[in-house]
Amino acid sequence: MQPDGLRADYDLHHGNKIMKAVLEMSCCKRVEDLHRILADICDLAGFAFFCYQDCRIVDGKPVVGCTLLNYPESWQHRYRERQYLAIDPVVQHAMSSLAPLTWGDQIFVTEAEREFREDLRAHGMGLGVSFPAHFRHTDVACVSFVRSAAEADEDVEPVHVPSWGALVANLTLDTSRRLNVVPSGAPSLSARELEILKWVAEGKSSWDISRIVSLTEHGVVHHIRNIMKKFNVTSRRRAVVMASKLGML
């Protein structure tokens, strides 16, 4: 065991390195950079696993956007196979609260949730802590840091709530939106289609847009029809509304 003085110096050193990594998030140019920083923070903080996921509420339903994690592949497959999203207490908490959540017996209440926890441990994952983040009443995100199940078996000290956790959650959400990570349910638009849709959102007519993007008016109308088809809507304004809800504009 380290003397208290050495332990304090060690914690301060790692705390400074973690905060340096956290502040680098605002400089990320790619989603891959964001993943690397989360992995670094996870390692520096002494956790084995991390997961960040955000979603946008569209017509009352969550549409998954950015997902960054290093959870075991076997657990990811199991989670989807058993449709654990519907009973995951971390997800339920994040949808309605901004308070940090430590993983303990108190959050696994029902029989289904307790079975979920046992399955989680069987795939090598133990105690953890989660930090929700909300933005503009439509975006919900959560970042979790998790110890390995082996650490839990060794009866190490309980998971504490890092002071930087909420900042990480909010900066990751902000960065994913800045990098325009669109929800998985969003249709795929070409660069030209997205450009035209943005001008439609500005209230420009097909003729106006044709002058701006150097296309014939017929060409602009053709692109708009394709956009409407991809969104499965019958008007250009509805396409704009859907794209806005999905964070594409």
CYANA upper distance limits for C-alpha pairs under 8 A (distance plus 0.5 A):
  2 GLN  CA      6 LEU  CA      6.64
  2 GLN  CA      7 ARG  CA      6.22
  3 PRO  CA      7 ARG  CA      6.61
  4 ASP  CA      8 ALA  CA      6.59
  5 GLY  CA      9 ASP  CA      6.83
  6 LEU  CA     10 TYR  CA      6.58
  7 ARG  CA     11 ASP  CA      6.62
  8 ALA  CA     12 LEU  CA      6.60
  9 ASP  CA     13 HIS  CA      6.59
 10 TYR  CA     14 HIS  CA      6.74
 11 ASP  CA     15 GLY  CA      6.36
 12 LEU  CA     16 ASN  CA      6.62
 13 HIS  CA     17 LYS  CA      6.91
 14 HIS  CA     18 ILE  CA      6.58
 14 HIS  CA     44 LEU  CA      6.92
 14 HIS  CA     45 ALA  CA      7.95
 15 GLY  CA     19 MET  CA      6.72
 16 ASN  CA     20 LYS  CA      6.67
 17 LYS  CA     21 ALA  CA      6.80
 17 LYS  CA     44 LEU  CA      8.13
 18 ILE  CA     22 VAL  CA      6.66
 18 ILE  CA     41 ILE  CA      6.18
 18 ILE  CA     44 LEU  CA      7.02
 18 ILE  CA     45 ALA  CA      7.92
 19 MET  CA     23 LEU  CA      6.67
 19 MET  CA    164 TRP  CA      7.92
 20 LYS  CA     24 GLU  CA      6.94
 21 ALA  CA     25 MET  CA      7.58
 21 ALA  CA     37 ILE  CA      6.68
 21 ALA  CA     40 ASP  CA      7.89
 21 ALA  CA     41 ILE  CA      7.19
 22 VAL  CA     37 ILE  CA      7.89
 22 VAL  CA     41 ILE  CA      8.03
 22 VAL  CA    167 LEU  CA      8.40
 22 VAL  CA    168 VAL  CA      6.81
 24 GLU  CA     28 CYS  CA      7.40
 24 GLU  CA     37 ILE  CA      8.23
 25 MET  CA     34 LEU  CA      6.92
 25 MET  CA     37 ILE  CA      7.67
 25 MET  CA    171 LEU  CA      7.23
 25 MET  CA    172 THR  CA      7.54
 25 MET  CA    175 THR  CA      7.42
 26 SER  CA    171 LEU  CA      7.69
 26 SER  CA    175 THR  CA      7.00
 28 CYS  CA     33 ASP  CA      6.27
 28 CYS  CA     34 LEU  CA      6.76
 28 CYS  CA    175 THR  CA      7.87
 29 LYS  CA     33 ASP  CA      7.41
 29 LYS  CA    179 LEU  CA      7.74
 30 ARG  CA     34 LEU  CA      7.36
 30 ARG  CA    179 LEU  CA      7.41
 31 VAL  CA     35 HIS  CA      6.87
 31 VAL  CA    176 SER  CA      7.66
 31 VAL  CA    179 LEU  CA      7.65
 32 GLU  CA     36 ARG  CA      6.78
 33 ASP  CA     37 ILE  CA      6.81
 34 LEU  CA     38 LEU  CA      6.81
 34 LEU  CA    172 THR  CA      7.95
 34 LEU  CA    175 THR  CA      8.49
 35 HIS  CA     39 ALA  CA      6.72
 35 HIS  CA     68 LEU  CA      6.46
 35 HIS  CA     69 LEU  CA      7.97
 36 ARG  CA     40 ASP  CA      6.70
 37 ILE  CA     41 ILE  CA      6.69
 38 LEU  CA     42 CYS  CA      6.57
 38 LEU  CA     50 PHE  CA      7.86
 39 ALA  CA     43 ASP  CA      6.73
 39 ALA  CA     50 PHE  CA      7.60
 39 ALA  CA     70 ASN  CA      8.42
 40 ASP  CA     44 LEU  CA      6.57
 41 ILE  CA     45 ALA  CA      6.50
 42 CYS  CA     46 GLY  CA      6.92
 42 CYS  CA     47 PHE  CA      5.75
 42 CYS  CA     48 ALA  CA      7.28
 42 CYS  CA     49 PHE  CA      7.25
 42 CYS  CA     50 PHE  CA      6.84
 42 CYS  CA    145 PHE  CA      7.01
 43 ASP  CA     47 PHE  CA      6.22
 43 ASP  CA     48 ALA  CA      7.20
 46 GLY  CA    147 ARG  CA      8.30
 47 PHE  CA    145 PHE  CA      6.66
 47 PHE  CA    146 VAL  CA      6.07
 47 PHE  CA    147 ARG  CA      5.37
 47 PHE  CA    148 SER  CA      8.01
 48 ALA  CA    145 PHE  CA      8.08
 48 ALA  CA    146 VAL  CA      6.48
 48 ALA  CA    147 ARG  CA      5.51
 48 ALA  CA    148 SER  CA      6.19
 49 PHE  CA     69 LEU  CA      8.05
 49 PHE  CA     70 ASN  CA      6.34
 49 PHE  CA     71 TYR  CA      6.35
 49 PHE  CA    125 MET  CA      8.42
 49 PHE  CA    145 PHE  CA      6.30
 49 PHE  CA    146 VAL  CA      5.47
 49 PHE  CA    147 ARG  CA      6.90
 49 PHE  CA    148 SER  CA      7.89
 50 PHE  CA     69 LEU  CA      5.98
 50 PHE  CA     70 ASN  CA      6.42
 50 PHE  CA     71 TYR  CA      7.21
 50 PHE  CA    143 VAL  CA      7.73
 50 PHE  CA    144 SER  CA      5.97
 50 PHE  CA    145 PHE  CA      5.00
 50 PHE  CA    146 VAL  CA      6.55
 51 CYS  CA     67 THR  CA      7.99
 51 CYS  CA     68 LEU  CA      6.31
 51 CYS  CA     69 LEU  CA      4.64
 51 CYS  CA     70 ASN  CA      7.16
 51 CYS  CA     71 TYR  CA      7.49
 51 CYS  CA    142 CYS  CA      8.49
 51 CYS  CA    143 VAL  CA      6.07
 51 CYS  CA    144 SER  CA      5.72
 51 CYS  CA    145 PHE  CA      7.25
 52 TYR  CA     66 CYS  CA      8.24
 52 TYR  CA     67 THR  CA      6.18
 52 TYR  CA     68 LEU  CA      5.56
 52 TYR  CA     69 LEU  CA      6.57
 52 TYR  CA    141 ALA  CA      7.82
 52 TYR  CA    142 CYS  CA      6.26
 52 TYR  CA    143 VAL  CA      4.78
 52 TYR  CA    144 SER  CA      7.00
 52 TYR  CA    169 ALA  CA      8.42
 53 GLN  CA     64 VAL  CA      7.99
 53 GLN  CA     65 GLY  CA      7.65
 53 GLN  CA     66 CYS  CA      6.11
 53 GLN  CA     67 THR  CA      4.90
 53 GLN  CA     68 LEU  CA      6.92
 53 GLN  CA    141 ALA  CA      6.18
 53 GLN  CA    142 CYS  CA      6.30
 53 GLN  CA    143 VAL  CA      7.21
 54 ASP  CA     64 VAL  CA      6.65
 54 ASP  CA     65 GLY  CA      5.98
 54 ASP  CA     66 CYS  CA      6.07
 54 ASP  CA     67 THR  CA      7.25
 54 ASP  CA    139 ASP  CA      7.54
 54 ASP  CA    140 VAL  CA      6.08
 54 ASP  CA    141 ALA  CA      4.46
 54 ASP  CA    142 CYS  CA      6.98
 54 ASP  CA    173 LEU  CA      7.49
 55 CYS  CA     62 PRO  CA      6.26
 55 CYS  CA     63 VAL  CA      5.69
 55 CYS  CA     64 VAL  CA      4.76
 55 CYS  CA     65 GLY  CA      5.44
 55 CYS  CA     66 CYS  CA      7.82
 55 CYS  CA    139 ASP  CA      6.32
 55 CYS  CA    140 VAL  CA      5.97
 55 CYS  CA    141 ALA  CA      6.84
 55 CYS  CA    183 PRO  CA      7.34
 56 ARG  CA     62 PRO  CA      6.03
 56 ARG  CA     63 VAL  CA      5.77
 56 ARG  CA     64 VAL  CA      7.13
 56 ARG  CA     65 GLY  CA      7.48
 56 ARG  CA    138 THR  CA      5.96
 56 ARG  CA    139 ASP  CA      5.07
 56 ARG  CA    140 VAL  CA      6.87
 56 ARG  CA    183 PRO  CA      7.70
 56 ARG  CA    245 LYS  CA      8.07
 56 ARG  CA    246 LEU  CA      7.19
 56 ARG  CA    247 GLY  CA      8.45
 57 ILE  CA     61 LYS  CA      5.75
 57 ILE  CA     62 PRO  CA      4.94
 57 ILE  CA     63 VAL  CA      6.67
 57 ILE  CA    138 THR  CA      5.59
 57 ILE  CA    139 ASP  CA      6.96
 57 ILE  CA    140 VAL  CA      8.32
 57 ILE  CA    245 LYS  CA      8.36
 58 VAL  CA     62 PRO  CA      6.70
 58 VAL  CA     63 VAL  CA      7.14
 58 VAL  CA    138 THR  CA      8.21
 58 VAL  CA    245 LYS  CA      6.71
 58 VAL  CA    246 LEU  CA      7.62
 63 VAL  CA    183 PRO  CA      6.47
 63 VAL  CA    184 SER  CA      7.38
 63 VAL  CA    185 GLY  CA      6.73
 64 VAL  CA    183 PRO  CA      5.66
 64 VAL  CA    184 SER  CA      6.20
 64 VAL  CA    185 GLY  CA      7.73
 65 GLY  CA    181 VAL  CA      6.96
 65 GLY  CA    182 VAL  CA      6.01
 65 GLY  CA    183 PRO  CA      3.95
 65 GLY  CA    184 SER  CA      6.03
 66 CYS  CA    176 SER  CA      7.20
 66 CYS  CA    181 VAL  CA      6.40
 66 CYS  CA    182 VAL  CA      7.66
 66 CYS  CA    183 PRO  CA      7.24
 71 TYR  CA     75 TRP  CA      7.33
 71 TYR  CA     76 GLN  CA      7.27
 72 PRO  CA     76 GLN  CA      6.93
 72 PRO  CA    123 HIS  CA      7.83
 72 PRO  CA    124 GLY  CA      8.42
 73 GLU  CA     77 HIS  CA      6.70
 74 SER  CA     78 ARG  CA      6.65
 74 SER  CA    123 HIS  CA      7.52
 75 TRP  CA     79 TYR  CA      6.40
 75 TRP  CA    120 LEU  CA      7.73
 75 TRP  CA    123 HIS  CA      6.38
 76 GLN  CA     80 ARG  CA      6.90
 77 HIS  CA     81 GLU  CA      6.53
 78 ARG  CA     82 ARG  CA      6.47
 79 TYR  CA     83 GLN  CA      6.36
 79 TYR  CA     84 TYR  CA      5.75
 79 TYR  CA     85 LEU  CA      7.78
 80 ARG  CA     84 TYR  CA      7.14
 80 ARG  CA     85 LEU  CA      8.18
 84 TYR  CA     88 ASP  CA      6.25
 84 TYR  CA    116 PHE  CA      7.97
 85 LEU  CA     91 VAL  CA      7.65
 87 ILE  CA     91 VAL  CA      8.48
 87 ILE  CA     92 GLN  CA      8.04
 87 ILE  CA    112 ALA  CA      7.97
 87 ILE  CA    113 GLU  CA      7.04
 88 ASP  CA     92 GLN  CA      6.97
 88 ASP  CA    113 GLU  CA      7.61
 88 ASP  CA    116 PHE  CA      8.23
 89 PRO  CA     93 HIS  CA      6.54
 89 PRO  CA    107 ILE  CA      6.95
 89 PRO  CA    108 PHE  CA      7.44
 89 PRO  CA    113 GLU  CA      7.89
 90 VAL  CA     94 ALA  CA      6.65
 90 VAL  CA    101 LEU  CA      8.01
 90 VAL  CA    130 SER  CA      7.70
 91 VAL  CA     95 MET  CA      6.80
 91 VAL  CA    142 CYS  CA      8.40
 92 GLN  CA     96 SER  CA      7.48
 93 HIS  CA     97 SER  CA      6.30
 93 HIS  CA    101 LEU  CA      8.34
 94 ALA  CA     98 LEU  CA      7.18
 94 ALA  CA    131 PHE  CA      8.14
 94 ALA  CA    132 PRO  CA      5.50
 94 ALA  CA    133 ALA  CA      8.00
 94 ALA  CA    140 VAL  CA      7.80
 94 ALA  CA    141 ALA  CA      7.64
 94 ALA  CA    142 CYS  CA      6.84
 95 MET  CA    132 PRO  CA      8.43
 95 MET  CA    140 VAL  CA      7.04
 97 SER  CA    132 PRO  CA      7.54
 98 LEU  CA    131 PHE  CA      7.66
 98 LEU  CA    132 PRO  CA      5.70
 98 LEU  CA    133 ALA  CA      6.61
 98 LEU  CA    134 HIS  CA      7.90
 99 ALA  CA    131 PHE  CA      7.44
 99 ALA  CA    132 PRO  CA      7.45
100 PRO  CA    129 VAL  CA      7.57
100 PRO  CA    130 SER  CA      6.20
100 PRO  CA    131 PHE  CA      5.27
100 PRO  CA    132 PRO  CA      7.31
100 PRO  CA    161 VAL  CA      7.85
100 PRO  CA    166 ALA  CA      8.03
101 LEU  CA    129 VAL  CA      6.06
101 LEU  CA    130 SER  CA      5.58
101 LEU  CA    131 PHE  CA      7.06
102 THR  CA    127 LEU  CA      8.32
102 THR  CA    128 GLY  CA      6.53
102 THR  CA    129 VAL  CA      4.82
102 THR  CA    130 SER  CA      6.93
102 THR  CA    159 VAL  CA      7.70
102 THR  CA    160 HIS  CA      8.34
102 THR  CA    161 VAL  CA      7.82
103 TRP  CA    107 ILE  CA      7.17
103 TRP  CA    127 LEU  CA      6.06
103 TRP  CA    128 GLY  CA      5.63
103 TRP  CA    129 VAL  CA      6.27
103 TRP  CA    130 SER  CA      8.38
104 GLY  CA    108 PHE  CA      7.78
104 GLY  CA    127 LEU  CA      7.47
105 ASP  CA    109 VAL  CA      7.93
108 PHE  CA    113 GLU  CA      5.45
108 PHE  CA    114 ARG  CA      5.77
108 PHE  CA    117 ARG  CA      7.63
109 VAL  CA    113 GLU  CA      6.63
109 VAL  CA    114 ARG  CA      7.13
110 THR  CA    114 ARG  CA      6.75
111 GLU  CA    115 GLU  CA      6.70
112 ALA  CA    116 PHE  CA      6.64
113 GLU  CA    117 ARG  CA      6.79
114 ARG  CA    118 GLU  CA      6.85
115 GLU  CA    119 ASP  CA      6.65
116 PHE  CA    120 LEU  CA      6.63
117 ARG  CA    121 ARG  CA      6.78
118 GLU  CA    122 ALA  CA      6.64
119 ASP  CA    123 HIS  CA      6.98
120 LEU  CA    124 GLY  CA      7.35
120 LEU  CA    125 MET  CA      6.17
120 LEU  CA    126 GLY  CA      7.81
121 ARG  CA    125 MET  CA      5.31
121 ARG  CA    126 GLY  CA      6.10
121 ARG  CA    149 ALA  CA      6.17
122 ALA  CA    149 ALA  CA      8.45
124 GLY  CA    148 SER  CA      6.19
124 GLY  CA    149 ALA  CA      5.38
124 GLY  CA    150 ALA  CA      7.66
125 MET  CA    146 VAL  CA      7.32
125 MET  CA    147 ARG  CA      6.76
125 MET  CA    148 SER  CA      5.08
125 MET  CA    149 ALA  CA      5.06
126 GLY  CA    146 VAL  CA      6.99
126 GLY  CA    147 ARG  CA      5.74
126 GLY  CA    148 SER  CA      5.44
126 GLY  CA    149 ALA  CA      4.47
126 GLY  CA    150 ALA  CA      7.94
126 GLY  CA    151 GLU  CA      7.81
126 GLY  CA    152 ALA  CA      6.32
127 LEU  CA    146 VAL  CA      6.28
127 LEU  CA    147 ARG  CA      5.91
127 LEU  CA    148 SER  CA      7.85
127 LEU  CA    149 ALA  CA      7.82
127 LEU  CA    152 ALA  CA      7.17
127 LEU  CA    159 VAL  CA      7.36
128 GLY  CA    144 SER  CA      7.36
128 GLY  CA    145 PHE  CA      6.00
128 GLY  CA    146 VAL  CA      4.48
128 GLY  CA    147 ARG  CA      6.40
128 GLY  CA    159 VAL  CA      7.03
129 VAL  CA    144 SER  CA      6.13
129 VAL  CA    145 PHE  CA      6.09
129 VAL  CA    146 VAL  CA      7.04
129 VAL  CA    159 VAL  CA      7.61
129 VAL  CA    160 HIS  CA      8.35
129 VAL  CA    161 VAL  CA      7.29
130 SER  CA    142 CYS  CA      7.13
130 SER  CA    143 VAL  CA      6.14
130 SER  CA    144 SER  CA      4.63
130 SER  CA    145 PHE  CA      7.00
130 SER  CA    165 GLY  CA      8.46
131 PHE  CA    142 CYS  CA      5.93
131 PHE  CA    143 VAL  CA      5.84
131 PHE  CA    144 SER  CA      6.83
131 PHE  CA    165 GLY  CA      6.61
131 PHE  CA    166 ALA  CA      6.08
131 PHE  CA    169 ALA  CA      6.59
132 PRO  CA    140 VAL  CA      7.87
132 PRO  CA    141 ALA  CA      6.10
132 PRO  CA    142 CYS  CA      4.66
132 PRO  CA    143 VAL  CA      7.05
132 PRO  CA    166 ALA  CA      7.68
132 PRO  CA    169 ALA  CA      6.94
133 ALA  CA    140 VAL  CA      6.44
133 ALA  CA    141 ALA  CA      5.51
133 ALA  CA    142 CYS  CA      6.45
133 ALA  CA    166 ALA  CA      7.80
133 ALA  CA    169 ALA  CA      6.29
133 ALA  CA    170 ASN  CA      5.99
133 ALA  CA    173 LEU  CA      7.83
134 HIS  CA    138 THR  CA      8.11
134 HIS  CA    139 ASP  CA      6.11
134 HIS  CA    140 VAL  CA      5.16
134 HIS  CA    141 ALA  CA      6.76
134 HIS  CA    170 ASN  CA      8.24
135 PHE  CA    139 ASP  CA      5.48
135 PHE  CA    140 VAL  CA      7.09
141 ALA  CA    169 ALA  CA      7.67
141 ALA  CA    173 LEU  CA      6.99
142 CYS  CA    169 ALA  CA      6.72
143 VAL  CA    168 VAL  CA      8.19
143 VAL  CA    169 ALA  CA      6.03
147 ARG  CA    151 GLU  CA      7.06
147 ARG  CA    152 ALA  CA      7.96
148 SER  CA    152 ALA  CA      7.39
149 ALA  CA    153 ASP  CA      6.86
150 ALA  CA    154 GLU  CA      6.91
151 GLU  CA    155 ASP  CA      7.22
151 GLU  CA    156 VAL  CA      6.83
152 ALA  CA    156 VAL  CA      6.86
161 VAL  CA    165 GLY  CA      7.89
164 TRP  CA    168 VAL  CA      6.80
165 GLY  CA    169 ALA  CA      6.90
166 ALA  CA    170 ASN  CA      6.75
167 LEU  CA    171 LEU  CA      6.48
168 VAL  CA    172 THR  CA      6.42
169 ALA  CA    173 LEU  CA      6.75
170 ASN  CA    174 ASP  CA      6.59
171 LEU  CA    175 THR  CA      6.44
172 THR  CA    176 SER  CA      6.54
173 LEU  CA    177 ARG  CA      6.79
174 ASP  CA    178 ARG  CA      6.67
175 THR  CA    179 LEU  CA      6.57
176 SER  CA    180 ASN  CA      6.75
176 SER  CA    181 VAL  CA      6.10
177 ARG  CA    181 VAL  CA      6.43
177 ARG  CA    182 VAL  CA      8.35
177 ARG  CA    247 GLY  CA      8.24
180 ASN  CA    247 GLY  CA      7.99
180 ASN  CA    248 MET  CA      7.58
182 VAL  CA    186 ALA  CA      7.13
182 VAL  CA    246 LEU  CA      7.22
182 VAL  CA    247 GLY  CA      6.70
182 VAL  CA    248 MET  CA      6.79
183 PRO  CA    246 LEU  CA      6.87
183 PRO  CA    247 GLY  CA      8.16
186 ALA  CA    243 ALA  CA      8.33
186 ALA  CA    246 LEU  CA      6.98
187 PRO  CA    230 LYS  CA      6.59
187 PRO  CA    231 PHE  CA      7.07
188 SER  CA    230 LYS  CA      8.30
189 LEU  CA    193 GLU  CA      6.24
189 LEU  CA    194 LEU  CA      6.42
189 LEU  CA    227 ILE  CA      7.83
190 SER  CA    194 LEU  CA      6.67
191 ALA  CA    195 GLU  CA      6.65
192 ARG  CA    196 ILE  CA      6.72
193 GLU  CA    197 LEU  CA      6.55
193 GLU  CA    223 HIS  CA      6.56
193 GLU  CA    224 ILE  CA      7.81
193 GLU  CA    227 ILE  CA      7.23
194 LEU  CA    198 LYS  CA      6.68
195 GLU  CA    199 TRP  CA      7.08
196 ILE  CA    200 VAL  CA      6.76
196 ILE  CA    209 ILE  CA      7.46
196 ILE  CA    213 VAL  CA      8.45
196 ILE  CA    220 VAL  CA      7.93
196 ILE  CA    223 HIS  CA      8.17
196 ILE  CA    224 ILE  CA      7.95
197 LEU  CA    201 ALA  CA      6.71
197 LEU  CA    224 ILE  CA      7.82
197 LEU  CA    227 ILE  CA      8.30
197 LEU  CA    240 VAL  CA      7.34
198 LYS  CA    202 GLU  CA      6.96
198 LYS  CA    240 VAL  CA      8.44
198 LYS  CA    249 LEU  CA      6.95
199 TRP  CA    203 GLY  CA      7.16
199 TRP  CA    204 LYS  CA      6.24
199 TRP  CA    209 ILE  CA      7.12
200 VAL  CA    204 LYS  CA      5.75
200 VAL  CA    205 SER  CA      7.43
200 VAL  CA    206 SER  CA      8.49
200 VAL  CA    209 ILE  CA      8.33
200 VAL  CA    236 ARG  CA      7.97
200 VAL  CA    237 ARG  CA      8.30
200 VAL  CA    240 VAL  CA      7.85
201 ALA  CA    237 ARG  CA      8.07
201 ALA  CA    240 VAL  CA      6.37
204 LYS  CA    208 ASP  CA      6.20
204 LYS  CA    209 ILE  CA      6.69
205 SER  CA    209 ILE  CA      6.67
206 SER  CA    210 SER  CA      6.60
206 SER  CA    217 GLU  CA      6.41
206 SER  CA    220 VAL  CA      6.61
206 SER  CA    221 VAL  CA      6.94
207 TRP  CA    211 ARG  CA      7.04
207 TRP  CA    217 GLU  CA      5.89
208 ASP  CA    212 ILE  CA      6.91
209 ILE  CA    213 VAL  CA      6.55
209 ILE  CA    215 LEU  CA      8.50
209 ILE  CA    217 GLU  CA      8.23
209 ILE  CA    220 VAL  CA      7.61
210 SER  CA    214 SER  CA      6.03
210 SER  CA    215 LEU  CA      5.25
210 SER  CA    216 THR  CA      5.96
210 SER  CA    217 GLU  CA      5.63
210 SER  CA    219 GLY  CA      8.28
210 SER  CA    220 VAL  CA      6.58
211 ARG  CA    215 LEU  CA      7.27
211 ARG  CA    216 THR  CA      8.35
215 LEU  CA    219 GLY  CA      6.50
215 LEU  CA    220 VAL  CA      7.06
216 THR  CA    220 VAL  CA      6.96
217 GLU  CA    221 VAL  CA      6.76
218 HIS  CA    222 HIS  CA      6.68
219 GLY  CA    223 HIS  CA      6.89
220 VAL  CA    224 ILE  CA      6.74
221 VAL  CA    225 ARG  CA      6.67
222 HIS  CA    226 ASN  CA      6.90
223 HIS  CA    227 ILE  CA      6.72
224 ILE  CA    228 MET  CA      6.70
224 ILE  CA    236 ARG  CA      7.44
225 ARG  CA    229 LYS  CA      6.68
226 ASN  CA    230 LYS  CA      6.74
227 ILE  CA    231 PHE  CA      6.84
227 ILE  CA    239 ALA  CA      7.71
228 MET  CA    232 ASN  CA      6.37
228 MET  CA    233 VAL  CA      5.78
228 MET  CA    234 THR  CA      6.83
228 MET  CA    235 SER  CA      7.13
228 MET  CA    236 ARG  CA      6.85
228 MET  CA    239 ALA  CA      6.35
229 LYS  CA    233 VAL  CA      6.92
229 LYS  CA    234 THR  CA      8.34
231 PHE  CA    239 ALA  CA      6.67
231 PHE  CA    242 MET  CA      7.93
233 VAL  CA    238 ARG  CA      6.82
233 VAL  CA    239 ALA  CA      6.83
234 THR  CA    238 ARG  CA      7.70
235 SER  CA    239 ALA  CA      7.02
236 ARG  CA    240 VAL  CA      6.86
237 ARG  CA    241 VAL  CA      6.80
238 ARG  CA    242 MET  CA      6.69
239 ALA  CA    243 ALA  CA      6.58
240 VAL  CA    244 SER  CA      6.54
241 VAL  CA    245 LYS  CA      6.77
242 MET  CA    246 LEU  CA      6.78
243 ALA  CA    247 GLY  CA      6.80
243 ALA  CA    248 MET  CA      5.70
243 ALA  CA    249 LEU  CA      6.80
244 SER  CA    248 MET  CA      6.30
244 SER  CA    249 LEU  CA      5.90
